[in-house]
Amino acid sequence: MPPRPKPPPPTHFLCIPLVTPTSRPQLAASLSAFKEEVTLPPPQGFSLPETAIRPLGTLHLTLGIFSFPPPPSPLVNGDRSGASIPPSEGRLEKAKSILAGLNLREMWSSVKKEGEPDQPRVTLRGLASMHPLPKTAVLYAPPTDENFTGSLRRFCDSVRERFLQVGEEGEKLMVEDGRPLLLHATIVNTVYVKGRDKQRHRGRYGKERMVVEKAGDIIERYEDQIWMRDVRVERVTICKMGAKKVSDGEGGETREEEYEVVGEVGF
């Protein structure tokens, strides 16, 4: 059999940001306590490197992945000014246009149960593994509706579906891998750990990741952990891959890491 083709390189993603004025204090407290505990040596902790814990500003629910790699612009008489817009750039603009045209309030109203609030609300509880435990490199907090109605999942599927529809040229904007949407807020990801002499495995996009040792024990210890409770969804965004450190605007001091937002729509 011919080898499976490599998935296209991810460049952007569609998501629900989880850091809001309401959630920030909750997430800051729970993440800080978690980091302090799991980075301790056994038996108190699990010797996880600090860099494996995702920064507060990066927390989100991924709704889908885009691949818009920028090809080199063609030269026109040695000048790029007359070059046409690269295809991937045009597809990004199309995705941003679709996002801007979404009426989130109507979409939520069409899937919510009677008596639910006028915006989706998210609770993050416990930990789960993204991969089989012996090889896992990612631990995430599963999101739920506070009343377990499933409306949050239906809303996310509805938003995602708008980007899976075939465009005019027969091409879908969003990368599909044949798997159902797994809503998750990544708490631990060892791809960001460098220079550790630990067991490693190669991930989906070819990056080597350190295996999370004692992952099962970590999941068991934090199965009842509430990272944030009943937080209102404020917006849906398209972000660039690769979180970057940002300054607080006062003296240029670095505050935290965030993903660059290239498009958004709010409630």
C-alpha positions in Angstrom: 0.0 0.0 0.0 1.2 3.5 -0.7 2.2 5.5 2.4 -0.5 7.7 3.9 -0.1 11.3 2.7 1.0 13.7 5.3 -1.7 16.1 6.6 -1.3 19.6 5.4 0.7 21.8 7.8 -1.7 23.6 10.2 -1.4 27.4 10.1 -4.6 28.7 11.8 -7.5 27.3 13.9 -11.1 28.1 14.7 -11.8 28.3 18.4 -13.7 29.5 21.4 -11.3 31.5 23.7 -11.8 30.4 27.3 -10.1 33.4 29.0 -12.7 36.0 29.8 -13.0 38.6 32.7 -15.1 36.0 34.5 -13.0 33.0 33.9 -9.5 34.6 34.3 -9.5 34.5 38.2 -10.8 30.9 38.2 -8.3 29.6 35.6 -5.4 31.5 37.1 -6.0 30.0 40.6 -6.6 26.5 39.4 -3.7 26.4 36.9 -1.3 27.9 39.4 -2.2 25.3 42.1 -1.9 22.5 39.5 1.5 23.7 38.3 2.8 24.0 41.8 1.7 20.4 42.6 2.6 18.4 39.5 6.1 19.9 39.1 7.1 18.7 42.6 9.1 15.4 42.8 7.2 12.3 43.9 5.4 11.4 46.1 4.0 15.0 46.3 4.0 15.6 42.6 5.0 14.1 39.2 8.1 16.0 38.2 6.4 17.5 35.2 8.5 20.3 33.6 6.9 23.7 34.1 7.0 24.3 30.3 4.6 21.4 29.8 1.8 23.3 31.5 0.0 25.5 29.1 0.0 29.3 29.9 -3.3 30.8 31.0 -3.7 33.0 27.9 -3.6 30.1 25.5 -6.6 28.2 26.8 -9.3 27.6 24.2 -11.7 25.0 22.7 -10.5 24.1 19.2 -13.4 23.8 16.7 -11.2 23.1 13.6 -7.9 23.4 11.9 -7.0 25.4 8.8 -4.0 25.1 6.4 -3.3 28.4 4.7 0.5 28.2 3.9 1.7 31.3 2.2 3.2 30.4 -1.2 5.9 32.7 -2.6 4.2 35.5 -4.6 4.9 35.4 -8.3 7.1 38.2 -9.7 5.7 40.5 -12.3 8.6 42.3 -14.2 10.7 41.8 -11.0 8.0 43.5 -8.9 5.5 41.8 -6.6 3.1 44.8 -6.7 1.2 43.4 -9.6 1.1 39.9 -8.4 -2.3 38.3 -7.7 -3.4 37.4 -4.2 -1.9 33.9 -3.3 -4.6 31.2 -3.2 -4.1 30.4 0.5 -4.4 34.1 1.4 -7.7 34.3 -0.4 -8.9 31.3 1.4 -8.0 32.8 4.7 -10.0 35.9 3.8 -12.9 33.7 2.9 -12.8 32.0 6.3 -12.7 35.4 8.0 -15.6 36.5 6.0 -17.7 33.4 6.9 -16.8 34.0 10.6 -17.8 37.6 10.5 -21.2 36.7 9.0 -22.1 34.2 11.7 -25.0 35.1 14.0 -23.9 33.3 17.1 -27.0 34.2 19.1 -29.3 32.7 16.5 -27.1 29.6 16.2 -27.2 29.1 19.9 -31.0 29.7 20.1 -31.5 26.9 17.5 -29.7 24.3 19.6 -30.2 25.2 23.2 -32.8 23.5 25.5 -35.7 25.3 27.0 -34.7 27.2 30.1 -31.0 27.5 29.2 -29.3 30.9 29.2 -29.0 33.2 26.2 -25.4 32.3 25.6 -23.5 29.0 25.9 -21.7 28.4 29.2 -18.7 26.2 29.8 -17.5 24.2 32.8 -14.1 22.5 32.7 -13.9 19.5 34.9 -11.2 16.8 35.4 -8.5 15.6 33.0 -8.4 13.2 30.1 -5.7 11.9 27.8 -5.4 12.8 24.1 -3.5 9.5 23.3 -3.2 6.0 24.8 -1.7 6.5 28.2 1.7 4.8 27.6 2.3 7.3 24.8 0.3 10.3 25.7 1.9 13.8 25.4 -1.3 15.8 26.0 -3.7 16.0 28.9 -6.8 18.1 28.5 -9.8 19.3 30.5 -13.1 18.2 29.0 -15.7 20.9 28.7 -19.3 20.4 29.6 -22.6 22.2 29.9 -23.2 22.7 33.6 -26.5 20.8 33.3 -25.0 18.2 30.8 -27.6 19.0 28.1 -25.3 18.6 25.2 -26.2 22.1 23.9 -22.6 23.3 23.9 -21.5 20.4 21.7 -24.4 21.1 19.3 -23.5 24.7 19.1 -19.8 24.0 18.4 -20.7 21.5 15.7 -23.0 24.1 14.1 -20.3 26.7 13.9 -17.7 24.2 12.6 -20.1 23.0 9.9 -20.1 26.4 8.3 -16.4 26.0 7.4 -16.7 22.4 6.2 -19.1 23.3 3.4 -17.6 23.0 -0.1 -16.7 26.3 -1.7 -17.1 27.5 -5.2 -14.0 25.7 -6.4 -14.9 22.4 -4.7 -12.4 22.9 -1.9 -13.3 22.9 1.8 -11.7 25.6 4.0 -11.2 23.4 7.0 -8.8 20.4 7.3 -10.7 17.2 7.8 -9.2 14.0 9.3 -12.3 11.9 9.4 -12.6 12.1 13.2 -15.5 13.6 15.1 -14.8 16.9 16.9 -13.2 16.4 20.3 -13.8 19.5 22.4 -10.9 19.9 24.8 -8.9 22.6 26.7 -5.3 21.5 26.7 -3.7 21.7 30.1 -0.5 19.7 29.6 1.4 19.5 26.3 5.0 18.2 26.3 5.8 19.3 22.7 6.9 22.6 24.4 9.5 20.7 26.6 13.0 21.0 25.2 16.1 19.1 26.0 14.7 16.4 28.3 16.2 13.0 28.2 12.9 11.2 28.5 10.8 8.7 26.5 9.5 10.4 23.4 7.1 9.7 20.5 6.3 11.4 17.2 3.0 13.2 17.0 0.5 13.6 14.2 2.4 16.4 12.5 5.8 14.8 12.9 6.9 16.7 16.1 8.6 14.7 18.8 6.9 14.9 22.2 8.0 13.8 25.6 5.7 11.1 27.0 3.8 12.2 30.2 4.9 9.7 32.8 2.4 8.6 35.3 -0.3 10.1 33.2 -2.9 7.7 34.6 -2.1 8.8 38.1 -2.3 12.5 37.2 -5.7 11.9 35.7 -6.9 10.0 38.7 -5.7 12.7 41.1 -7.4 15.5 39.3 -10.6 13.7 38.1 -12.8 16.1 40.2 -10.8 19.3 39.5 -12.9 22.2 38.5 -10.8 24.5 36.4 -13.6 27.0 35.7 -17.3 26.8 36.3 -20.3 28.1 34.2 -18.4 30.7 32.2 -20.2 32.4 29.4 -18.9 32.0 25.8 -18.2 35.5 24.6 -16.8 35.0 21.0 -15.5 32.7 18.4 -12.1 33.5 16.7 -9.7 32.4 14.0 -6.1 32.4 15.4 -2.7 31.8 14.1 -0.8 28.7 15.2 2.0 29.4 17.6 1.4 31.3 20.8 3.5 34.3 21.3 4.6 36.3 24.4 2.8 39.6 24.8 3.6 42.7 26.8 1.3 44.4 29.2 1.7 47.8 27.4 3.3 49.4 30.5 7.0 49.4 30.1 6.9 46.5 27.6 7.1 43.9 30.4 6.1 40.4 29.1 2.8 39.3 30.6 1.8 36.0 29.2 1.5 33.9 26.0 -1.5 34.3 23.7 -2.5 33.3 20.1 -2.7 36.1 17.6 -6.4 36.6 16.6 -6.9 37.3 12.9 -10.7 37.3 12.9 -13.5 37.1 15.4 -17.2 37.4 16.0 -19.0 38.0 19.3 -22.4 37.4 20.8 
